[in-house]
Amino acid sequence: MRYVLIAVMFLLSLILPGTVFHFWSWSGIKPDLLMLLTIYIAMHHRLSSSVFWGLGAGLLEDLYLGRYIGMYTLTLAVVAFLSYWLAERWYRENFLLTTFMVFLVTAVGQILVAFLSLGAGLQWPLGDIARLVIGVSFYNAVMVPITYPLIHRSFLHGWLRYRPRYER
Amino acid sequence: MGKRVNVTGIAVLVFFLLLSVLISIRLTGLGSHFPNPVGGFLQSVLSPLEKPILQLGNGIREHTKVIWDFQGVQLQNEALLKKVDQLTGDNLKLKEQVLAGMRFTELDQGQFRNPTLEKYEKVGASVINRNPTTWYRTLTLNRGSKDGVAANDPVIGALGLIGKVVSVSPTTSEVLLILDGEGQVSALVRSSAGNGTFGIVQGTYKRGSRLTPEGNLQMLLRREDNVNAGDLVLTAGVGGVYPKDVPIGKVVEIQLDPTGLLKTAFIEPLVNFDTLEEAYIVKMAGGK
């Protein structure tokens, strides 16, 4: 059930930004749901699984978008690592702190995407990059109070809880 | 039990990972073609889901637009209302023109055919003003000297005589109606037997007679003249202003003069001057 739910969430994260958030975009800025999901997953896993989830999610998005394969793979792996590292140090029950963390990690992730894009030969003005990075990070942070309590509870007690084999 | 961390190994791994990612990004950029079966599969699975969501979103957005973008909708509404007003005006104008065209056609088909009128050039005109002063019974038509209209040109309607042009501006002309006391028409009463009786038809609308604003026509005749109610009155063509045989009206009543020498025939004009909208100006004066 846990993996089905995660798969559904991954697929929704791929679908929703282009559909639902197309209508809720704010001067073209949409949340990066897959990054948000990766942060949530990384906060509730050990380091190696976090990074693997990040790699998988990134690869999925890269393949879905069908261009610049590796860009999101790398980014989400870094995001997952960073989320794990911060969640180890910051109290993850504190939703306000989590919101700030999501803002921070998303900003780092988006900056990484921007740098990789520049490296890939895209020419974006720095002002645009700053606007996008801050916008997406802010939007992701806004999503936290709506989504995090539910997912956090599910990871602790619900369907998303990791159960070792001997428990099953 | 601490694990030994091979820092060099990790650094090399990270370096090659980064390098391969950068190469991969470079190779799979926009516009590049590379096999992507997973992406294709994802797209084919997800696109049926995406389409209805987008359609639903579009539907919701369209139906709740008034809430999200109240000001925009309001502005649009105002602009549209303005446009509707403008188009309604245009439409009315067009309808008027079509109706005017129909009336002219009717006028042209003619309730009467007059060989005298055929000789002259006529110009169709619309009534643009009625009785600009209270002193005369006049109409203003939208044709003037530019169209070749001259003073003293007779003006006729579908059914009969209307009056004559008394003043002309380049684009308009003022028509004195036969109802006005100032305008007199040499006429002939055609009895049912076909005999003609000459006389002068004049309007009963007199300056200062404000109590009877609706003018009418009367004709003074000798007592022995054979004129009966119902006889048709036509222009006589004498006097040079009006062409011959244009219908003026119908005798409705005959009154004997107290002196016993004369009798007055009251004539009802054939033209309804109150609803008159189009007329022909016959270029007689100008043509001479």
Interface residues (C-beta under 8 A of the other chain):
Chain A: L11 L14 I15 L16 G18 T19 V20 H22 F23 L60 L63 Y64 L65 G66 R67 Y68 I69 G70 M71 T73 L74 L116 G119 A120 G121
Chain B: L17 L18 S20 V21 L22 S24 I25 R26 L27 T28 G29 L30 S32 F34 N36 V38 G39 L42 Q43 L46 L49 E50 I53 L54 G57 N58 I60 R61
